[in-house]
Amino acid sequence: MQKTNKVFKILFWAVLTGILVLAWYSGKNTDQPTAFAPQNVRLSDPNLLYASLTSSGLCGNEKGERGGCSSGLYVYANGKSVKETGFTNEKTMKKSTSSTEKQLDTSMISQVKKLLDDPLLSVENCPMREIMDAGWDYYFMMNDKQIWLRNPPEKCEAIFTKIDALIEHQ
C-alpha cells in the first residue's frame, strides 16, 4: 500500500509540474508561429514585411447576424499593401471576405521599417496578454528573422497601431 501511495505522489507531482510549465510557457510570445497563429498562406510569403491580424468572436454584420469578425493588413517589401476583412456567421459558419489593395511608396516602406526596428519590439519585451474571445497577432521581419507577437501589452501595441494608421491613411 505504501508503494502505491508513493507512485501516486510521484505521478501527482509530475502532472502538476507539467501543468505549471505549460501555464508558464503559454503566457510567453515566441519568435515562431504559435498554435493560435492563423493558417494563412500570405504569412509564408518571403516578401511579406509586416502583417497585423485581428479577430473577435463577438460581432455582427449589416444584416444583424451574429458571428466572428477578422481583419488583416499585409505589407510587402515591394510596397504592396492588402487589407482584408471577414465575417463568419455563427449559425451557418459561412464566411464572407473582402479585400482592397494599394501601392505604398518607398518612403512609406522606410517609415514602416523604422518603426519595426524599435528595440521595444521583441519577444522578451512584449509578453502575450490573456484576452478572451479576441486576438491581435503581429508578424514582422527583424534582422532576417520572423517575429510573432500575440496580444502584446499596450506599450508594444502602440507601435503597431502607429504602423497600421500610417498605412491606412496614406
N, C-alpha and C positions, 0 to 999 in steps of 0.2 A: 504494500500500500504506500509506503514512503517513497519507493522508487517511482510509482505512478504520479504522486504529487510533485516530485522533483521534475519529472518530464513535463508535466503541465505548466509548472512555473517557468521552466526554460522556454517552452512554446509561447506562453503568455508574454514574456518579456521580449522575445524575438519578434512577435507580431506587433507589439506596442512600439518597439524601436522602428520597425519598418513603416508603420503608420506615421510616426513623428518625422521620420526622414522624408517621406512623401509630402507631408504637410509643409515642411520647411522648404523643400525644393519647388513646390507648386507656387510659392509666393515669389519666385525669382524669375526675371526675364533672362533669356539666353540669347546667344548670337545665332541660334538655329531656330527654324520654324517650330512652334510648339504644337501640341495636339489641337490647340484652339485655332491655329492659323488656318485660314480658309484654303480649300483646294482650288487654286486659281491659276490658270495657265499663264496669265500675264506676269505672275510673280517669278516665273522661271526664265523670263526673257533677259538675256545678258545685258541688254541695253537699258534696262529699267534702272533709273536713278533713285526714284522715290515713289512710295505708294502710301496713301492714307486711307484706311478702311474702317468703316463704322457699321455697326449693326445693332438692331434693337428688336425685341420681341413684342414691344408694346406700341403699336402704331396703327393707324388706319389710312385708308385711301380716300380719294374724292367721291367714291360710291358709298362710303360709310361702312365698308367692310373692315374687319379687324384682321391683323396679321403681323408679320415681321417686315421690317424695312432694312435696307442696306444701301451703302453708297461706297464708291471707290474713286479715288483720284490718283491717276498714274502719270508720272512724268518720266520721259525717256531722255537719255543723253543727247539725242538729236533735236530736242526741243518739242517733240510731240507731247501733247497733254490730252488725256482722255478722262472724262468724268462719267461714271456710270451710276445709275440709281436702280433700285429694285424693290419690289413688294411681293411678299408671299402670303396668299390668302390662308388664314388659319384653318378654314373648313375644307377647302378643296386642295390645298397645298400647291396650287397653281402659281407659278412665279411669272411676273412680268418685269421687263427691264427696259431701260432706255439709256442711250449714251450720246455724248457730244464730244467733239474733238476740236482742238485748236493747236496752232503752232506758236510756241514761245520763242522770243528772240534770244540771242546768245547772252545778252546782259541779264535777262531774267534767269537763265540757267545758271549763270555765275552767282547771282544772288542766292538762289536755292542752295547751291553747293556751299557757299559761305555760311549760310545758316546751319547746314548739316555738319559742318566742320566744328561746331561748338563743342568744346570738351565736355560739357554737361551731358551731351547725348551719348551715354554709354550704358551698357547693361548694368554696371555697378551703381551708377548714379540714378537710374530710372527703374526701380523695382516695380513689379506688377502690383496694382491695387485690385482687390476683390470687388467687383461690381456685378451685381446680379441682373440678368436679362438685358445687358447692353455690352458692347465691346468696342474698343478702339485699338486697332493694330496699325503699327507703323513699320515700314520696311524701307531701308535705305542702304546705300553703299558707303562705307567709310574705310579708307586705305585698302581698297580692293577686297573688302570683307563685307558680306551681307549681315546686316544687323536687324533684328526683330525686337520690337518693344510692344508689349500688350498692356493696355490700360495704365500708361505711365503716370506718375504723380504730376500735379499741376505745373511744377517748375519745368518739367520736360515737355509736357503737352503744350505749354505756351509757345515754345519754339515751333512745334508742328502747326499750331494754329496760325502763326505768322506766315509760314510757308504756304499753307492752304489758301489764306486770304490773298497773299501776293499773286498766286497763280490764278485764282478765280476772278480777281479784279483787274487782270491785265486786259 
